[in-house]
């Protein structure tokens, strides 16, 4: 394709592109760290409660191991795309300027229109969009972004269900041990044992003089 004079040189797009990339990375990492710390704190509280109740520390399930990481990445990407959407809109218009690109006519929905812009740089593009289309012009295509993340949220919901199912099958709950309660007959036998021991001691004491007399008579006859 022949080059046109409306194409912007690369050096004019390097700085805005780098700023967008660095900002996106910072937002994603900050949101991810916040979400992971929240998940870990909540998991530690639940683990402490379960340990204080049954005295056993539960093993980390498959759900607690992988799902918080997925949720943190999802939240970080969503927040970064929402906050940087106006900057991304400006950069995409600068990238497509002078490239003989045609786009769908979203006003009618039945034809296509060429891109015939003539922006001089990043700030000129931003100023022109706000003056001609208003602030809402910076958020054109935002509905497609919401639809994209709505589908990802549905996949995360399904993944959560799968993780919980797998965790329950791999780590089934331990059955409760039956409580051994003494039966009434056992209780009666336990109550009678001290009484029987006392009676046996009394009988032994009563028979002790007679036993001593018999032993003495036996010894005298032997002599």
Secondary structure, DSSP 8 states (H G I E B T S, - for coil): ----TT---THHHHHHHHHHHHHHHHHHHHHHHHHHHHHHHHHHHHHHHHHHHHS------HHHHHHHHHHHHHHHHHHHHHHTHHHHHHHHHHHHTTS--EEE-TTTSS-EEE------SHHHHHHHHHHHH-GGGGGTTHHHHHHHHHHHHHHHHHHHHHHHHHHHHHS------------HHHHHHHHHHHHHHHHHHHHHHHHHHHHHHHHHHHHHHH-
